[in-house]
Amino acid sequence: MKKAIGYILLGLVGLILGFIASSWHTDIPAEEIIEKYAYDNSEFLELDGMSVHYRINGDTGKTVVLLHGTAASLHTWEDWTTELSKYYRVVSFDMPGFGITGPEPNGIYTRERYLKFIDDMLVILNIDSCYMAGNSFGGYMTWSYAAKHPDKVMKIAILNSSGYPRGDQPTPISFKLQKMEWLKPIITKVTPISLVRKSVNVVYYEDDKVKEDKVVRYHELLLREGNRAGLMGKTLQIKYDFTDEIKMVQCPTLIMWGDDDQLVNVEAAPRFHADIPNSELIIYENMGHVPMEEIPEKSVADFIAFLQK
């Protein structure tokens, strides 16, 4: 019996070691990521030791600034950018710790640091006032920026935005692991594409809309040198203790939400609507966490209609 148990334990250890070995990925150099994922009109600027990746599309109308969510990049707005640039000047950028931009050299990923980064980008790009839209963590930064800089933001849209405590909503296992700092040597090296695929499936309502090239892009941008440590730093340092500031948002606000969001419960949508005085609410049926990716035509049309009121 003891020998049988020993064989079982040895087999389990072998499986674990095999999984780690197959999922162990070294960082991908920034140069390779740029070559594969930069757009023809991608631009870069130096800011606080980072080479920030950004795009400007369209040259007419007012400026729209788009902010992506956690572990995403400006690529998440590709369909929105195509349509919006017909009417507006569209600015998007990869925030610190994500996309092509890569990690913060000083390792600071607080809310205040991200807000300063966004403001610095707007100053450098000579944007005195703009419309702004953000998804998930980008939505958190959007309403936070509007509350802090009411003179710079004319209207905002928040898509499945974070901001309120999670309450009873289950926390994804990947988020829980990111908060275990002692796991950093493993988490920043072991990144199975199967976990990334599962994470992308979670944010979509319809799995068949999740194409393999999108999963590969999310995976490889996560492997961009420094981004895995950046993701962990952001997860550990970002706090959601500022719900009182939601009521400080005075500009017209469009709240857009999927009714089947598995990351940020749809119950948060009417809370935003109640707390933001001048707001409108759209809840999409049979929709997940990223309506700008899953139903880009409908969601961007609603955003444009809101801007043109």
N, C-alpha and C positions, 0 to 999 in steps of 0.2 A: 504493500500500500504506500509506504513512504517513498519507494522508488518511483511509483506511478505519479505521485504528487510532484516529485522532483522533476520528472519529465514534463509534466503539464506546466509547471512554473518556468522551466527552461524554454519551453515552446512559447509561452507568453512573452518572456523577455526577448526571444528572437523576433517575434512579431513586432514588438515595440521598437526594437533597434532597426528592424527593416523599414518600418514606417518612417522613423526619423531619417534614416539614410536616404530614402526615396523622396522625402519632402524637404531635405536640406538644400537651400539655395544660397549661393553667394550673391552679393550685391551686383546689380547691373550698373556699369559706369554711366554717368550722366551723358557722355558723348553718344553712347549707343542708344539711349532712350531718346535723345534729341533727334538722332538720325531717323528713328523709326516712327516717333509720335508727334514731332513738331509739324505744324501746318506750313504751307508755303508762305503765309503771311505772319507766322509766329515772330514775335520780337522778344528781346531780353533787355532788362535794365538791372543795374547794380543797386542793391538796397540792403544795407546792414549786413554785408558779407554774403548776400544771396544773389544769384543770377535769376531774377524773377521772370518767369515765362508768362507772356500776355499776348492778347490779340485785340486788334481794333478792326471792326467790320462796319462798313457803311460810312458815308460822309455827309449825310443830311439829317436834319432834325435834331432833337435833343439827345443827350447821352443816356444810355441804359447800361448800368453796371450789373453783372451777373456773378453771384457767389455760389460756388459748389459746396457740397457736403463732405463729411468725413470719408476719407479713403477714396474720394473721387478726384476729379480734375475739371478743367474748363471744357474738356471733351463732352461732359454730360449735357452741355448746352448747345451742342452742334446744330440740332434741328431748329431750336429757338433762334439761334444766331442767324441762320440762313433767312428766316422769315422776318425777324426784327430789323435786320440790316437794310431792308427795303424802305424803311420809314425812319430809322434812327441810327445814331452812331452807337455801336454796341461794343462795350469793353468787358473783357473777361480775363481772369488771371488765375494761375495756380497758387493757392495760398501755402504758407510755410508748412512743411512736413508732407506735402502731397504733390502729385503730378510731376511735371518736369522741374519745377522750382526746387524741390528738395527741402532738406531740413534747415531749421534755425541753427546757425552756428553756435549760439549761446544756449541752446536747449530750453528756451523759455516758450511755453505754449499756453499762456494764460489768456483769458478773455480780453484783458486790457492790452496785451501784446498784439493780438489779432486786430483789435480795433485801431490801434496805432498803425499797424501795417496797412490796413485798408485806407486810412486817412492819408498816410504818406504816399500811397499809390495815386490817390486822387489828386494830391498836390502836385506830384511829379508830372502827371498826365494833364495838368491844367484843367481839371474838372472842378468848377466852382459849385455847380448844382447838377443833380442827375435824378433819374428814376433808378430804382434798385430792386433786384429780385434775388431771392436766395432759397435754396432747398436744404432742409434738415439743419445741419450745423450752419450752413450758409444762411438759412432763414434766421437762425439765432443771431448771427452777426448782422443781418440786415435790419431786424427790428431794434437791436442794440445800438447800431450806428445811427439809425433814425432818431432814437431817443436822445442820444448824446449830441448829435449834430443836426438839429431840426432845420437849420438854415441851409444845409447842403443837399437835403433830400426832399424832392417834390412829391413823389408817390412811391410806395413800395408794394411788392408782392412777396408773401411768404408761403412757400410750398412745403407742407408737412414739416413745419418748423419745430425744433426743440426749444425749450424755454421753461416749461413747467416740470416739477419733479415727476418721475416716472410712476409713482404710486404703486399700484398692484400689478402693473404691466410687467411681464417677465423680461429680464435682461438677457439679451443674446449671449451665448457662451463665449463668443469671441470677445465681447466687451468685458466680461468677467475676467478672462485671461489677461487682457490688456492692463487690468488694474493690479495684477500680481507682479510687482516690480522684481521680485526674486526670480521670476521666469524670464526676465529680459534676455539672458544669454541664449535661451532656446527660441523664444518668440521672434527675435530679430534674425533668426537663421532658418527655423523650420516653418515654412509657409507653403503648405500643400495647395495646389491649384483646386483640388476638390473642395476645400474650405471656402476659397474665394468664389467658386461656382455656386456653392450653397448660399453664400452671403448675397450674391447678386439675385439668385432665385427668390430669396426672402423679400427683397425690396420690390420685386415685380409681382403683379397679380397673375399674369399669364406667363407660365414658364416657357412656352414656345416662342415668346418674343425675346428670350435671352439667347443671343447668338454666341457661338464659341469665340469669335474674334473679339467680342466685347469682354468676355471672361478673361481672355488672354491679355487684353489691354489693362484691365483692372489689376490682374496679377503682376504683370511686368512693371507697371508704374509703382506698385507697392514694393517691388524689388529694386527700384531705383535707389542707388546708394544713399543710405541715411533715412529713407522714408519709413522703414519699419520702426526704427527707434523714434522717429518723429510722431508716428501714429500713437505709439505707446505714451510718449510724453504728453501729447494732446489729451488722450483719454485720462491720464492721471491728473492733469493740471486744470482742465476745464471744469468749472463749477456752475451749477444752475441755481444760484441763490439770489437772482435778481428779478424775480417775478413782479415786484412792485414797479419796476421800470417799464414794464409793458404798457402800463397806463399812461406813461409819459409820451408815447408815440402819438403825435398830433396830425401827421400827414395822412392823406387818404391811403388806405391799406386794403389790398385784396388778399384774402386768406383762401388758399387753394389746398384741397386735401383729398386723398384717396380714402374711401370708406373701409378698405381692408388693409390699412397700414399696420404691418407687424412690428415696426420699430417705434413709431410715435403714434399712440392710439388716437383715433379720430375724435375721441372725447375732448382732446385739447383744442380742436378747431373752434367750437362754440365758446370756449373760455377766452381764446384770443379775440373772438368777435365781441364778446361782452366787455373785455378790458380795454380794447382799442376803440376810442370814441367814434372815429370816422372810418368805419371798416365795412367791407362787404365779404360775404362768405359763399364759396362754391365748394360743394362736396361731390366728388365724382364717384359714381357707382361702379363696383367691380374694378377697383383701382387700388394700387399699392402705394409705395413710398416715393416713387419718382415719376410723377405724371409728365414732366418735361421730356422724359425718355420714352415712356410707354404710350402716351397719347400726345405727342408733341403738337400735332396740328390743332387739336381741340384746345389744349391748355394755352398755347401761345396766342390763339385767336381770342380767347377770353382775356388774356393779359393785354393785348393790343386794344381791345374794346374798352377795357378799364382805363388805359392811358389816354384814349382819345375822347373820353367823356368831357 
